[in-house]
């Protein structure tokens, strides 16, 4: 289980969306909150399956690897976050 877990990203997004819902009541924040829950569930399921199938990657992980990770800034940000969490 190497690399930054997208569960943490989902958690930060959900907290920000919850705070936004309390502050502004905008209809956008519940949508962000729902998406953040899906991100956290995706990571949880990925690591649950990886207990028995070591090489399994979730659909969201694969999508990230094929799209966003190819952007240099995103890749550098990912590497920085990995260093913070002590991942090589």
Protein Blocks (a to p, Z undefined) as FASTA:
>chain_A
ZZjdfklmmmmmmmmmmmmmmmnopaklmmmmmmmmmmmmmmmmmmmmmmmmmmbccfkl
mmmmmmmmmpmklmmmmmmmmmmnopZZ
